[in-house]
Amino acid sequence: MKKLIFSILFGFLAATALSAKTAVVYFSATGTTERMAKSAADAMGADVFEIEPAHKYTDDDLNWHDKKSLSSIECNDPKSRPEIANQIDISSYDAVVLCYPIWWSYAPKIVYTFAESQNWSGKRLVTLCTSGGSGLGRSGKDLAKYAKGVSFKGGKDFTRSNGAEIKKYVDRLLK
């Protein structure tokens, strides 16, 4: 009888784990993060969504050497929340893998706009970044503060990784 109950319980837990839905949501200004996010989504069999800015970033907007560039201004204003052009609905997902580039040691402010616009109650969050050198830093923990109700599982810089490596990492965090 104990074996039967254990088998039923184990089967239920396995079925629940298999039915968990994961979304990969990304913001990419130059294409680097987009390639990483799509590779991860393909490897995980996850749905993928792009955070599209209402104002498309130009090369001049992204010039971090210019203190008057749009990205510099946004990064230096903690209240900056650039508008998102498209609607992304994560309500039917159990977990979200949020991918973004690192700008001045943080996620771009449009990613904060996304985090604040969603209902994260009962969801798990993994953050992945691409970076020219500063790595994830505290950006994942920072974003989790704005994703009210989320269970933050961790994050990592995957600038030079493939989808299989990302899948292995995310699977371990979401167990």
matplotlib code that plots the C-alpha trace (Angstrom):
import matplotlib.pyplot as plt

x = [0.0, 2.9, 4.5, 1.2, 0.7, 4.4, 4.0, 0.9, 2.5, 5.7, 3.7, 1.7, 4.8, 6.6, 3.5, 3.3, 7.0, 6.6, 3.6, 5.4, 5.5, 8.5, 8.8, 12.0, 11.6, 14.4, 15.4, 18.2, 19.4, 22.2, 21.2, 23.6, 21.1, 18.5, 20.8, 21.4, 17.7, 16.5, 19.2, 18.1, 14.4, 15.1, 17.1, 14.5, 11.5, 10.2, 8.1, 10.1, 9.0, 10.9, 10.5, 10.2, 10.9, 8.5, 11.6, 14.1, 17.6, 20.0, 23.8, 23.9, 21.4, 23.7, 26.9, 28.1, 30.9, 28.4, 26.8, 24.0, 23.1, 19.7, 21.0, 23.3, 20.5, 18.2, 20.9, 21.6, 17.9, 16.6, 13.0, 13.4, 11.0, 11.1, 7.8, 7.3, 5.7, 4.2, 2.2, 3.7, 1.4, 3.2, 0.1, 0.0, 3.7, 5.2, 8.7, 10.2, 13.8, 14.5, 17.4, 19.0, 22.3, 24.2, 24.4, 26.6, 26.4, 22.5, 19.8, 18.5, 15.6, 13.1, 13.6, 12.5, 9.4, 8.6, 9.3, 6.9, 4.2, 3.6, 1.9, 4.6, 2.7, 3.6, 6.1, 9.8, 12.4, 15.8, 17.9, 20.4, 22.6, 25.1, 27.9, 31.0, 32.8, 30.9, 28.8, 25.4, 26.4, 23.4, 21.0, 19.0, 18.4, 17.6, 15.0, 13.4, 12.6, 10.5, 8.9, 6.6, 5.7, 8.3, 10.6, 14.0, 16.1, 19.3, 21.1, 24.2, 26.2, 25.8, 27.5, 29.6, 27.5, 25.2, 21.6, 22.5, 24.6, 21.9, 19.3, 21.4, 21.8, 18.1, 16.9, 19.1, 17.7, 14.0, 14.1]
y = [0.0, 2.4, 1.7, 2.4, 5.7, 6.6, 5.8, 7.9, 10.8, 10.5, 10.3, 13.4, 15.4, 14.3, 15.3, 18.6, 19.3, 18.4, 20.6, 23.7, 26.3, 28.6, 31.8, 33.4, 37.2, 39.3, 42.9, 43.3, 46.6, 45.1, 41.5, 39.8, 39.2, 38.2, 35.4, 34.2, 34.3, 32.5, 29.8, 29.3, 29.1, 26.6, 24.4, 24.6, 24.3, 27.5, 30.3, 33.4, 37.1, 40.2, 43.4, 46.0, 49.6, 52.3, 54.2, 52.0, 52.7, 54.1, 53.8, 57.3, 56.4, 53.5, 55.5, 55.0, 57.4, 60.3, 61.3, 62.9, 59.6, 58.2, 55.1, 57.1, 59.4, 56.4, 54.6, 57.6, 58.2, 55.6, 56.6, 56.2, 53.7, 53.6, 52.7, 49.2, 49.0, 45.5, 43.7, 40.6, 38.4, 36.0, 35.0, 31.4, 30.7, 29.2, 30.5, 33.3, 33.5, 37.2, 38.0, 41.4, 43.2, 44.9, 48.6, 50.4, 47.3, 47.2, 45.9, 48.5, 50.5, 49.1, 45.7, 47.4, 48.7, 45.1, 43.8, 46.3, 45.8, 42.1, 40.0, 37.8, 36.2, 32.5, 32.7, 31.8, 34.1, 33.4, 36.3, 35.9, 38.6, 39.4, 41.7, 43.3, 42.7, 43.6, 40.4, 40.0, 41.8, 42.5, 43.2, 40.0, 40.7, 44.3, 43.3, 40.8, 43.7, 45.3, 42.0, 41.9, 38.4, 36.6, 33.8, 34.8, 31.7, 33.2, 34.5, 34.4, 36.0, 33.8, 36.1, 33.3, 30.2, 27.9, 26.9, 23.5, 25.1, 27.6, 24.9, 22.9, 25.9, 27.0, 23.4, 23.2, 26.4, 25.6, 22.1]
z = [0.0, 0.9, -2.5, -4.3, -2.5, -3.1, -6.8, -7.2, -5.3, -7.3, -10.6, -9.6, -8.8, -12.0, -14.1, -12.3, -13.0, -16.7, -17.1, -15.7, -18.4, -18.8, -20.8, -21.9, -22.0, -23.4, -24.2, -26.7, -28.2, -30.5, -31.1, -28.7, -25.9, -28.5, -29.8, -26.3, -25.3, -28.5, -28.1, -24.4, -25.4, -28.2, -25.8, -23.1, -25.4, -23.9, -25.4, -26.2, -26.0, -26.9, -24.8, -27.6, -26.7, -27.9, -28.9, -30.8, -29.6, -32.2, -32.1, -30.7, -28.0, -26.9, -26.9, -23.3, -23.8, -24.3, -21.0, -23.0, -24.8, -24.1, -22.4, -20.2, -19.2, -18.4, -16.5, -14.3, -13.5, -11.0, -11.8, -15.6, -17.0, -20.8, -22.5, -23.9, -27.3, -27.0, -24.5, -22.9, -20.8, -18.4, -16.5, -17.8, -17.0, -13.9, -14.5, -16.4, -17.6, -18.1, -20.4, -20.8, -21.5, -18.7, -18.9, -16.3, -14.0, -14.2, -16.3, -18.8, -17.3, -19.8, -18.1, -14.8, -16.7, -17.7, -14.1, -12.6, -15.2, -14.4, -11.8, -10.4, -7.7, -7.5, -10.3, -10.3, -11.9, -13.3, -14.8, -17.5, -18.9, -21.6, -20.7, -22.1, -18.8, -15.7, -15.4, -13.8, -10.6, -8.4, -11.4, -10.9, -7.2, -8.0, -10.6, -8.2, -5.8, -8.6, -9.6, -6.6, -5.3, -7.4, -6.1, -7.4, -8.1, -9.3, -12.4, -14.4, -17.2, -20.3, -22.9, -24.3, -23.8, -25.8, -25.2, -23.8, -21.1, -20.3, -20.1, -17.7, -15.4, -15.5, -15.0, -11.8, -10.5, -11.2, -9.6]

ax = plt.figure().add_subplot(projection="3d")
ax.plot(x, y, z, "-o")
ax.set_aspect("equal")
plt.show()
